[in-house]
Amino acid sequence: NRRYQSTDTYLALPVSVLGTEYRAMGYYKLSADLVSQIAVVATEDSTELYITPNAATTDGHKQGEPYAVLLRKGDVYQLLADFYSVGTGDLTGTLIRSNRKVAVFSGHSCGYVPMNVQACNHLVEQMPPVPSWGTHFYVGMLKGRSRYTVRAIASENKTKVFENTKLVSVLDAGEFYENMNVREHLQITADKPILVGQFSQGFKNGDSIGDPMLILVSPTQQFIKNYRIATPVNGSWDHYVNLVVPTESISTIRLDGEPIPSAEFEQLALSRYSIAQKKIDFGTHILN
């Protein structure tokens, strides 16, 4: 998002990896026009959506009451949380099912993270289908910032969520756990699949650096050996990459063909993984 003072982005998923069951990631309401929202794109004709919203919606659907929508190929169905003085107005955990593959995007038009901390930013991610969720995650500090917010959504009842091996929540399907102020690199595990989101915080959380953004964290089950990444080429930015690797593989890591000194890594919790935070330049980079 290149709009002035907004920065969020998402990884676009190809149709081949799309699915038919999703849960949304959003955030709390801010005002009548700054709310949690979802967009669903149909890839085929005669696509039937079945949605169970976790908050009342602007088109009259009540929290927890399922409803159906029929779409043609290329149709987009957009869902916004309605604004009420009571309740969170948060669509996080909303269930989206379909009879054919769909793409699902969710986030917020402009959210305060945490609540009451200025300033707001557009939040967006393309949601991975539920079968691609995982049970083991590492979340790194954001370079230069003192804290961040993390959320974990459950897809099954009685899901146990752990932070650095400590049990922090037991969730039913569609419920989420939130830690509003994490001040360390974090290992998150669960006994059933979860979706994990990391939020940067508003400018006035004490850091005076940037505003909210949303990152979906990949589970270790989806780690691969080669990546190509790109940074935006416009704006006055410092760019960093958080690199989480098996500790035993540190000596083999290459960033644009160059090794990363082992002293730049630190162990992540009580695990066999380590993390490095590397500053990188504008442009494209290769990690092996």
C-alpha positions as CSV (number, residue, x, y, z in Angstrom):
1,N,0.0,0.0,0.0
2,R,1.7,3.2,-1.2
3,R,-0.8,5.6,0.2
4,Y,1.0,8.3,2.2
5,Q,1.9,7.1,5.7
6,S,0.6,3.6,5.1
7,T,2.8,0.6,4.5
8,D,0.9,-2.8,4.6
9,T,1.3,-5.5,2.0
10,Y,0.4,-9.2,1.5
11,L,1.8,-12.3,-0.1
12,A,-0.5,-13.1,-3.1
13,L,-1.3,-16.8,-3.3
14,P,-1.8,-18.6,-6.7
15,V,-5.1,-20.3,-7.4
16,S,-3.4,-23.7,-7.2
17,V,-3.0,-23.4,-3.4
18,L,-6.4,-21.8,-2.6
19,G,-9.0,-23.8,-0.6
20,T,-12.6,-23.9,0.5
21,E,-12.3,-23.2,4.3
22,Y,-10.9,-20.1,5.9
23,R,-10.8,-18.0,9.1
24,A,-10.4,-14.3,8.9
25,M,-7.8,-12.2,10.8
26,G,-8.9,-8.6,11.6
27,Y,-8.8,-6.2,14.5
28,Y,-11.0,-4.2,16.8
29,K,-13.3,-1.4,15.5
30,L,-12.1,2.2,15.6
31,S,-15.0,4.2,14.1
32,A,-18.1,3.8,11.9
33,D,-15.9,3.7,8.8
34,L,-12.7,2.2,10.2
35,V,-13.6,-1.4,10.8
36,S,-12.6,-5.0,10.4
37,Q,-13.4,-6.3,6.9
38,I,-13.1,-9.3,4.6
39,A,-13.1,-9.8,0.8
40,V,-13.8,-13.1,-1.0
41,V,-13.0,-13.7,-4.7
42,A,-14.6,-16.5,-6.6
43,T,-12.4,-18.5,-9.0
44,E,-15.3,-20.4,-10.6
45,D,-19.0,-19.9,-11.5
46,S,-21.7,-21.3,-9.2
47,T,-19.5,-20.7,-6.1
48,E,-21.6,-21.0,-2.9
49,L,-20.2,-19.2,0.1
50,Y,-21.3,-20.1,3.6
51,I,-20.2,-17.4,6.1
52,T,-20.5,-17.3,9.9
53,P,-19.5,-13.8,11.0
54,N,-17.9,-13.2,14.4
55,A,-19.4,-9.7,14.6
56,A,-22.6,-8.1,13.2
57,T,-22.2,-6.9,9.6
58,T,-23.2,-3.8,7.7
59,D,-25.5,-5.9,5.4
60,G,-27.6,-7.0,8.3
61,H,-26.2,-10.4,9.4
62,K,-25.9,-11.1,13.1
63,Q,-22.9,-12.4,15.0
64,G,-22.7,-16.2,14.9
65,E,-25.6,-16.7,12.4
66,P,-24.5,-18.4,9.2
67,Y,-25.7,-17.3,5.8
68,A,-25.1,-18.1,2.1
69,V,-23.9,-16.0,-0.9
70,L,-23.8,-17.1,-4.5
71,L,-20.9,-15.9,-6.7
72,R,-19.9,-16.1,-10.3
73,K,-16.2,-16.4,-11.4
74,G,-14.5,-13.1,-10.7
75,D,-17.1,-11.8,-8.4
76,V,-15.9,-10.2,-5.2
77,Y,-18.0,-10.3,-2.0
78,Q,-17.0,-7.7,0.6
79,L,-18.0,-8.0,4.3
80,L,-17.6,-5.2,6.8
81,A,-18.3,-5.3,10.5
82,D,-21.1,-3.0,11.6
83,F,-20.3,-0.3,14.2
84,Y,-22.0,-0.5,17.6
85,S,-21.1,1.3,20.8
86,V,-20.9,-2.1,22.5
87,G,-18.8,-5.1,21.4
88,T,-15.5,-5.2,19.6
89,G,-16.7,-5.1,16.0
90,D,-13.9,-7.6,15.2
91,L,-14.4,-10.2,12.4
92,T,-11.3,-12.2,13.5
93,G,-12.2,-15.9,13.5
94,T,-15.1,-15.5,11.0
95,L,-15.6,-18.8,9.2
96,I,-15.7,-18.8,5.4
97,R,-16.6,-22.0,3.6
98,S,-17.3,-22.6,-0.1
99,N,-18.1,-25.4,-2.5
100,R,-15.3,-24.2,-4.9
101,K,-11.9,-22.6,-4.4
102,V,-11.9,-19.0,-3.3
103,A,-9.4,-16.3,-2.4
104,V,-9.9,-14.6,1.0
105,F,-8.4,-11.3,2.1
106,S,-9.0,-9.8,5.5
107,G,-7.8,-7.1,7.8
108,H,-8.9,-3.6,8.7
109,S,-9.5,-0.3,6.9
110,C,-7.5,1.5,9.6
111,G,-6.9,0.1,13.0
112,Y,-5.3,1.2,16.3
113,V,-2.9,-1.5,17.6
114,P,-3.3,-2.0,20.5
115,M,-6.6,-0.3,21.1
116,N,-6.3,3.4,22.0
117,V,-2.7,3.7,20.8
118,Q,-2.4,6.1,17.9
119,A,-2.1,6.1,14.9
120,C,-4.2,3.9,12.6
121,N,-3.1,2.1,9.5
122,H,-4.6,-0.1,6.8
123,L,-4.1,-3.8,7.6
124,V,-4.4,-6.6,5.0
125,E,-3.3,-10.2,4.4
126,Q,-4.4,-12.9,2.0
127,M,-5.6,-15.7,4.2
128,P,-4.2,-19.2,3.8
129,P,-6.8,-22.0,3.8
130,V,-7.3,-23.9,7.1
131,P,-5.6,-27.1,5.9
132,S,-2.3,-25.2,5.5
133,W,-2.3,-23.9,9.1
134,G,0.4,-25.2,11.5
135,T,1.3,-25.9,15.1
136,H,4.8,-24.5,15.5
137,F,5.8,-20.8,15.0
138,Y,8.5,-18.4,15.7
139,V,7.8,-14.6,15.9
140,G,10.7,-12.2,15.9
141,M,10.9,-8.7,17.4
142,L,10.6,-5.9,14.8
143,K,14.0,-4.2,14.6
144,G,14.0,-0.8,16.4
145,R,10.7,-1.4,18.1
146,S,10.2,-2.3,21.8
147,R,7.1,-4.5,21.5
148,Y,4.5,-6.0,19.2
149,T,1.1,-7.6,19.3
150,V,0.4,-11.3,18.4
151,R,-2.8,-13.2,17.7
152,A,-3.5,-16.9,17.3
153,I,-6.8,-18.3,15.9
154,A,-8.1,-21.8,16.4
155,S,-9.9,-24.0,13.9
156,E,-10.9,-26.8,16.3
157,N,-12.4,-26.9,19.8
158,K,-10.2,-27.3,22.8
159,T,-7.0,-26.0,21.1
160,K,-4.2,-25.4,23.5
161,V,-1.8,-22.5,22.8
162,F,1.6,-22.1,24.3
163,E,4.1,-19.3,24.5
164,N,7.7,-20.5,25.0
165,T,6.2,-23.8,26.3
166,K,3.8,-22.0,28.8
167,L,0.1,-22.7,28.3
168,V,-1.5,-19.3,27.7
169,S,-5.0,-20.2,26.3
170,V,-7.4,-23.0,25.4
171,L,-9.6,-22.0,22.4
172,D,-12.6,-23.3,20.7
173,A,-13.1,-23.0,16.9
174,G,-13.1,-19.4,15.8
175,E,-11.8,-18.0,19.1
176,F,-8.4,-16.2,19.3
177,Y,-5.7,-15.6,21.8
178,E,-4.1,-12.1,21.9
179,N,-1.0,-10.9,23.6
180,M,-1.0,-7.1,23.2
181,N,2.5,-6.4,24.3
182,V,5.2,-9.0,23.5
183,R,8.7,-7.8,24.2
184,E,10.8,-10.7,23.1
185,H,11.3,-13.2,20.3
186,L,8.6,-15.8,20.8
187,Q,8.0,-19.4,20.2
188,I,4.2,-20.3,19.7
189,T,3.0,-23.8,19.7
190,A,-0.4,-25.5,19.7
191,D,-1.7,-29.1,19.9
192,K,-4.0,-28.4,16.9
193,P,-3.5,-26.2,13.9
194,I,-3.7,-22.4,14.4
195,L,-3.2,-19.2,12.4
196,V,-0.7,-16.7,13.9
197,G,-0.6,-13.0,13.1
198,Q,2.0,-10.5,14.2
199,F,1.0,-6.8,14.4
200,S,3.3,-3.8,14.7
201,Q,2.0,-1.1,16.9
202,G,1.1,2.5,16.5
203,F,3.5,5.4,16.5
204,K,2.5,6.5,20.1
205,N,3.3,3.2,21.8
206,G,6.5,4.9,23.0
207,D,8.7,3.9,20.0
208,S,7.8,6.8,17.7
209,I,8.5,4.5,14.8
210,G,5.8,3.7,12.2
211,D,2.3,2.5,12.6
212,P,0.4,-0.8,12.6
213,M,0.9,-3.5,10.0
214,L,-0.1,-7.2,9.9
215,I,2.1,-10.1,9.1
216,L,0.9,-13.7,8.9
217,V,3.6,-16.0,10.4
218,S,4.6,-19.1,8.5
219,P,4.7,-22.3,10.6
220,T,8.0,-24.2,10.7
221,Q,6.2,-27.0,8.8
222,Q,6.3,-24.7,5.8
223,F,10.0,-23.6,6.0
224,I,11.9,-24.1,2.8
225,K,15.6,-23.7,1.8
226,N,15.5,-21.0,-0.8
227,Y,13.8,-17.6,-0.8
228,R,13.8,-14.5,-3.1
229,I,12.4,-11.4,-1.5
230,A,12.1,-7.7,-2.6
231,T,11.9,-4.4,-0.7
232,P,9.9,-1.4,-1.8
233,V,12.0,1.0,-3.9
234,N,10.3,4.3,-2.9
235,G,10.2,6.0,0.5
236,S,12.6,6.8,3.3
237,W,12.8,3.3,4.9
238,D,15.2,1.1,6.7
239,H,14.7,-2.5,5.6
240,Y,15.2,-5.6,7.8
241,V,14.7,-9.3,7.5
242,N,14.1,-11.6,10.4
243,L,15.8,-14.9,9.5
244,V,14.8,-18.0,11.6
245,V,17.0,-21.0,11.0
246,P,17.9,-24.3,12.6
247,T,20.9,-23.5,14.8
248,E,22.9,-26.3,13.3
249,S,22.5,-24.7,9.8
250,I,23.8,-21.2,10.6
251,S,27.2,-21.9,8.9
252,T,25.5,-22.7,5.6
253,I,23.2,-19.7,5.4
254,R,23.9,-17.3,2.5
255,L,22.4,-13.8,1.9
256,D,23.0,-12.8,-1.7
257,G,25.8,-15.4,-1.7
258,E,27.5,-14.1,1.4
259,P,27.6,-15.9,4.8
260,I,26.1,-14.3,7.9
261,P,28.4,-14.3,11.0
262,S,27.2,-16.7,13.6
263,A,27.6,-13.9,16.2
264,E,24.6,-12.2,14.6
265,F,22.2,-15.1,15.6
266,E,20.7,-15.7,19.0
267,Q,18.8,-18.8,20.2
268,L,15.0,-18.7,20.0
269,A,13.5,-19.7,23.4
270,L,14.4,-23.3,24.4
271,S,14.5,-24.6,20.9
272,R,16.8,-25.8,18.1
273,Y,16.2,-22.6,16.1
274,S,18.1,-19.2,16.1
275,I,17.2,-15.8,14.7
276,A,19.2,-13.0,13.1
277,Q,17.9,-9.5,12.2
278,K,19.7,-8.3,9.1
279,K,19.5,-4.8,7.6
280,I,19.2,-5.0,3.8
281,D,19.3,-2.5,0.9
282,F,16.6,-1.6,-1.6
283,G,15.9,-4.2,-4.2
284,T,15.8,-8.0,-4.6
285,H,17.6,-10.4,-2.3
286,I,18.2,-14.2,-2.3
287,L,18.4,-16.3,0.9
288,N,19.7,-19.9,0.8
